Amino acid sequence: MTEAVPTPAAPATEPSVVDIQAEIAAAREELVASLSDLRAATTPAALAQRGGRSVAGWFTDEYGGVRPERVAIAVGVVVGLVVLRRLVRRR
């Protein structure tokens, strides 16, 4: 059985100033793109749209059908709040 003889690693070369400047420029461009994406994702319209999709997703199943049990829960909560508010106002 023969053992493989490890080969010496190639000496690490120092990156040149041009390489470092190119890396910095690429990182800066990536940061600008990330900030633009973040700014677009946090506009009031985008947040409202995401919230609306989240609420709609809670009331629908994976096939797009309505989940009647969840609609019933929501209706029950709303009716309960209305009744509670009327009871509190009567006193």
N, C-alpha and C positions, 0 to 999 in steps of 0.2 A: 504494500500500500504506500503510495507516494503522497507526501503532503505538499500542498501548494505553497510556494514561497511567496510571502507577501511582497508586493512591489512598493517601493517608496512612493509616498504621496507627492504629487507635483507641488512645488512650492507655491504658496498663495501669493498672488500678485496684488499689489495695492491698486485700488481703483484710481483712475486718473481724475483730474479735476473736471474734465468734460463729462465723464461717466457720472460723477456725483451731481453735477449740474443737471444732467438729463434726468436722473432719478428724482431730484427735487422738483423739476418742472412737471414730471409725470404725476408725482404725488400732489402737487398743487392743482393740476387739472382734475384729478380724481376727487379732491376735496371740494372744488367748486361744483362739480357735477353732483356730488352727494348733498351739498347744501341746497342746490337748486331743487333736487328731488324732495328734500325735506321741506323746503318752503312750499312747494306745490302740494305736498301731502297734508300740510297743516293750515291751509286756507279754510276760512269758515265754511265755504261751499263744500270742500272736500270732506271736512269733518262731519257736516250734516248728512252728506250722501253716505258716508261710511256708517254713521249711526242708523240711518234709515234702512240700509241693507242689513244691519245687525238685527234690528227689530223685526224686519220682514223675515229674516232667516229663522228667528225664534218661533214664528207662527207657521212656518212651512217645513215640510219634510225634505229629504234629499232628492225627491222626484218633482218638487215644486207644488205638491198638493198641500192643502190647508190642514193643520193639525187641530181638529175640533176641541180636543181636551184643553189645549193651550188657549184657544179663543174663549172657551167657557171660563177658564181661570181669570183671564183679563176682564171679561164682562162682569164676573162675580166681584172682582176687586173694585171696579168702577162703581157698580151698584152699591156695594157695601160702603164705599166712601161717600156717595151721595146720601144714603140713608143716615149715616153717622153725622154728616154735616147738618142735615135737617133736624135731627134729634138735638144736636148741640144748640142750634139756633132757636129752637122752641123754648128752651129753658131760660 
